[in-house]
Amino acid sequence: MTSTHDSRALRPQAQRATAVQKLLARAAGLDHVTVGEVVYPEPQLVIIHDGFVEAAYRELSALGFRAIRHPERAMFVTDHEVAYASPQAISRGAAIRDIARRWRVGHRYDVGRGGHGHLFPLENGMVQPGMFLFAYDMHCTTFGAAGALALGVGPEITTVLATGSLWTQVPATIRVELSGGLPPGSHARDVGFVLTHGLASGRWGAEFDSRVIEFGGAGVAALDLAARVALCNSVTELGIGAVLFEVGPPALHSDPAADFAARLSLDLDGIEPQVALPGGPERAVPVGTVAGRAVQHAFIGSCGSGMYEDFVAAAALLRGRQIADGVRMFIVPGSVATAQRLADAGLAQTFMAAGAVMLPAGCGPCAGGLMAPLGAGEVSISTAATNHAGRMGAPEGQPYLGSPQTVAASALRGCITDPRELCADG
């Protein structure tokens, strides 16, 4: 693949490149790329979940394709409908397995084999710092927690399967400098809610549509992988292009003189627990604003907060306590490996002793309420990826979002609760 630009003329700019420019240039086989330039990067992985495999196969078959370009790079993940609660689901599972055989798909994670497709590839090392990926689902932004660049392209993933690439316009980057460390009771989801609300409300006057959010600064060291995943996920619904943490090889970090579209700063020391009101993560408010609102449904999991450390934080509050009468609480490990760790550490027992229900690894209620749905008129608080109407079941339900600690505290009290109250109780 060649560039229409003279690489010699681009060398002075090479010292002002963002991490995204570096990763896309490498994936496209170019020395350097500029913001707004259209390139054709080749991904190292192409990920599709069970909700779109059949549609992709029908589309490409209708166009005459009997094979895909790089089957060894393709990954099929069953994470939305893992319990097969209908005859249609059983049929869909069989069809996906048949398509994987026909296309010779290199990576297939069936029911009970992997878990959530935005999480287990981070845990098992399939996604590494510096990698470039295409995925069907927009929440692939979680891979930015490991310093990998993943672009969710929706139905256009069929073009990637057929040709090996997709035209991609190099996005601008918003740099977010993190400092300090989170206080007790606060979580990376709360950081994400604060940032999402601030961007959506125009607090910083920064345009964010289709841009990449890059996290760096001294505060990154205070966030483990699970925290970085939660932070990446929380800002996704704004319509950003991708999220990227400054981890991994320093050569792939943004240059000190990189041209950022905006530079923002967040002090983690000042973050307090947040709750996102129904309608979207950007509708975040301090938890005290809605404290006392009765809930009937609670859920910890999804690509928002489905890693082992998220459950450790929740279990610390639930241990030795009982979930309030009238509250249905569901625990959904993000991966089969995490489910096993919860069992081995006795945390699964902690959840069940408190009255919670353990569900199979995957998306859980966040996948349109295919499991443990929210009913009409009910109020839910969860760590789901988003909370638009109907996301977890009945459109008439009212889904709120919070951190694992906030969800656990709320399930215990039967109403939206500041988790710091229970932390203070010991």
Backbone hydrogen bonds, N-H to C=O, Kabsch-Sander energy under -0.5 kcal/mol:
donor,donor_aa,acceptor,acceptor_aa,energy
7,S,5,H,-0.7
9,A,6,D,-0.9
10,L,6,D,-0.9
11,R,7,S,-0.7
11,R,8,R,-0.6
13,Q,10,L,-0.8
14,A,10,L,-0.9
14,A,11,R,-1.0
15,Q,12,P,-0.8
16,R,13,Q,-2.5
17,A,14,A,-0.8
22,K,18,T,-2.1
23,L,19,A,-2.6
24,L,20,V,-2.6
25,A,21,Q,-2.3
26,R,22,K,-2.3
27,A,23,L,-2.2
28,A,24,L,-1.8
29,G,25,A,-0.6
29,G,26,R,-1.0
30,L,25,A,-3.0
36,G,170,V,-2.6
37,E,34,T,-2.1
39,V,37,E,-0.5
39,V,168,T,-3.0
42,E,27,A,-2.1
44,Q,132,F,-3.0
45,L,132,F,-0.7
46,V,73,R,-2.3
47,I,134,F,-1.9
48,I,75,M,-2.6
50,D,77,V,-1.5
52,F,49,H,-2.0
53,V,49,H,-0.9
56,A,52,F,-2.4
57,Y,53,V,-2.3
58,R,54,E,-2.6
59,E,55,A,-2.3
60,L,56,A,-2.4
61,S,57,Y,-2.4
62,A,58,R,-2.2
63,L,59,E,-1.1
64,G,61,S,-1.4
65,F,60,L,-2.8
69,R,161,L,-3.0
73,R,70,H,-1.9
74,A,70,H,-0.6
74,A,71,P,-0.9
75,M,46,V,-2.9
76,F,107,H,-2.7
77,V,48,I,-2.2
78,T,109,Y,-2.6
79,D,77,V,-0.9
82,V,80,H,-0.6
90,I,86,S,-1.7
91,S,87,P,-2.3
92,R,88,Q,-2.4
93,G,89,A,-2.3
94,A,90,I,-1.9
95,A,91,S,-2.2
96,I,92,R,-2.4
97,R,93,G,-2.0
98,D,94,A,-1.9
99,I,95,A,-2.7
100,A,96,I,-2.4
101,R,97,R,-1.6
102,R,98,D,-2.5
103,W,99,I,-2.8
104,R,100,A,-0.6
104,R,101,R,-0.5
105,V,100,A,-2.2
106,G,71,P,-2.9
107,H,74,A,-1.6
109,Y,76,F,-3.1
110,D,108,R,-0.7
113,R,110,D,-2.2
114,G,110,D,-0.8
116,H,334,G,-3.5
119,L,116,H,-2.0
120,F,116,H,-2.2
122,L,119,L,-1.6
123,E,119,L,-1.4
124,N,120,F,-2.8
126,M,121,P,-0.7
127,V,121,P,-2.3
128,Q,126,M,-0.6
130,G,147,G,-2.5
131,M,128,Q,-1.9
133,L,149,L,-2.5
134,F,45,L,-1.9
135,A,151,L,-2.2
136,Y,47,I,-2.3
140,C,137,D,-1.4
141,T,138,M,-1.1
142,T,139,H,-1.6
143,F,140,C,-2.2
144,G,141,T,-2.2
145,A,142,T,-2.2
146,A,143,F,-1.5
147,G,144,G,-1.3
148,A,143,F,-1.7
149,L,131,M,-2.8
150,A,148,A,-0.6
151,L,133,L,-2.1
152,G,150,A,-0.5
153,V,135,A,-2.8
153,V,151,L,-0.6
154,G,136,Y,-1.4
156,E,153,V,-1.5
157,I,154,G,-2.0
158,T,155,P,-1.8
159,T,156,E,-1.1
160,V,156,E,-1.1
161,L,157,I,-2.2
162,A,158,T,-2.2
163,T,159,T,-2.8
164,G,160,V,-2.4
166,L,41,P,-0.5
168,T,39,V,-2.8
170,V,37,E,-3.0
170,V,168,T,-0.6
174,I,212,V,-3.5
175,R,173,T,-0.6
175,R,262,A,-2.6
176,V,174,I,-0.5
176,V,214,E,-3.3
177,E,175,R,-0.6
177,E,264,L,-3.1
178,L,176,V,-0.6
178,L,216,G,-3.1
179,S,266,L,-2.0
186,S,183,P,-1.9
190,D,187,H,-0.9
191,V,187,H,-1.3
192,G,188,A,-2.4
193,F,189,R,-2.4
194,V,190,D,-2.3
195,L,191,V,-2.5
196,T,192,G,-2.9
197,H,193,F,-2.7
198,G,194,V,-2.2
199,L,195,L,-2.6
200,A,196,T,-2.5
201,S,197,H,-2.4
202,G,198,G,-0.5
202,G,199,L,-0.9
203,R,198,G,-2.1
204,W,198,G,-0.6
210,S,239,G,-2.9
211,R,208,F,-2.0
212,V,172,A,-2.6
213,I,242,A,-2.2
214,E,174,I,-3.0
214,E,212,V,-0.6
215,F,244,L,-2.5
216,G,176,V,-2.3
219,G,178,L,-3.2
220,V,217,G,-1.5
221,A,218,A,-1.0
222,A,219,G,-1.2
223,L,220,V,-1.9
224,D,222,A,-0.5
228,R,224,D,-2.4
229,V,225,L,-2.5
230,A,226,A,-2.2
231,L,227,A,-2.1
232,C,228,R,-2.7
233,N,229,V,-2.6
234,S,230,A,-1.9
235,V,231,L,-0.9
235,V,232,C,-0.6
236,T,233,N,-1.2
238,L,235,V,-1.3
239,G,236,T,-1.7
240,I,236,T,-0.7
241,G,211,R,-3.1
242,A,211,R,-1.0
244,L,213,I,-2.5
245,F,144,G,-2.4
246,E,215,F,-2.4
247,V,245,F,-2.1
252,L,249,P,-2.1
253,H,250,P,-1.7
255,D,17,A,-2.8
257,A,15,Q,-0.6
258,A,255,D,-2.3
259,D,16,R,-1.5
260,F,258,A,-1.1
261,A,173,T,-2.7
262,A,173,T,-0.9
264,L,175,R,-3.2
266,L,177,E,-2.8
268,L,179,S,-3.3
268,L,266,L,-0.7
270,G,267,D,-1.3
271,I,268,L,-1.6
275,V,285,V,-2.8
276,A,401,L,-2.0
277,L,275,V,-0.6
277,L,283,R,-2.6
279,G,387,N,-2.0
280,G,277,L,-1.2
283,R,280,G,-2.0
285,V,275,V,-2.5
287,V,273,P,-2.2
289,T,286,P,-2.3
290,V,287,V,-1.2
291,A,287,V,-0.7
292,G,416,I,-2.7
293,R,290,V,-1.7
295,V,414,G,-1.7
296,Q,379,V,-2.7
297,H,379,V,-1.6
298,A,328,R,-2.8
299,F,381,I,-1.4
300,I,330,F,-2.4
302,S,362,G,-0.6
305,S,301,G,-1.1
310,D,307,M,-1.1
311,F,307,M,-1.3
312,V,308,Y,-1.9
313,A,309,E,-1.9
314,A,310,D,-1.7
315,A,311,F,-2.9
316,A,312,V,-1.6
317,L,313,A,-0.6
317,L,314,A,-1.0
318,L,314,A,-1.8
319,R,315,A,-2.3
321,R,318,L,-2.5
323,I,354,A,-2.9
324,A,411,A,-2.4
327,V,324,A,-1.6
328,R,296,Q,-2.5
328,R,326,G,-0.5
329,M,327,V,-0.6
330,F,298,A,-2.2
331,I,357,V,-2.9
332,V,300,I,-2.6
332,V,330,F,-0.5
334,G,306,G,-2.2
336,V,114,G,-2.2
339,A,335,S,-2.2
340,Q,336,V,-2.1
341,R,337,A,-2.1
342,L,338,T,-2.6
343,A,339,A,-1.8
344,D,340,Q,-2.8
345,A,341,R,-2.3
346,G,343,A,-1.0
347,L,342,L,-1.4
348,A,342,L,-1.9
350,T,346,G,-1.4
351,F,347,L,-2.3
352,M,348,A,-2.4
353,A,349,Q,-2.8
354,A,350,T,-1.4
355,G,351,F,-0.6
355,G,352,M,-0.9
356,A,351,F,-2.5
357,V,329,M,-2.7
359,L,331,I,-2.8
362,G,333,P,-1.5
363,C,79,D,-2.7
366,C,363,C,-1.1
367,A,364,G,-1.9
368,G,366,C,-1.5
368,G,391,R,-1.3
369,G,365,P,-2.1
370,L,367,A,-0.9
374,L,392,M,-2.9
377,G,396,E,-0.5
378,E,375,G,-1.9
380,S,398,Q,-2.3
381,I,297,H,-2.0
382,S,400,Y,-1.9
383,T,299,F,-1.6
390,G,394,A,-0.7
391,R,388,H,-2.3
393,G,390,G,-1.0
394,A,374,L,-2.6
397,G,394,A,-2.0
398,Q,378,E,-3.0
400,Y,380,S,-3.3
400,Y,398,Q,-0.5
401,L,276,A,-1.8
402,G,382,S,-2.3
407,V,403,S,-2.6
408,A,404,P,-2.3
409,A,405,Q,-2.6
410,S,406,T,-2.2
411,A,407,V,-2.4
412,L,408,A,-1.9
413,R,409,A,-2.0
414,G,410,S,-2.1
415,C,410,S,-0.9
416,I,293,R,-2.5
421,E,418,D,-1.9
422,L,418,D,-0.6
423,C,419,P,-2.1
424,A,420,R,-2.0
425,D,421,E,-1.0
426,G,422,L,-0.7
426,G,423,C,-0.9
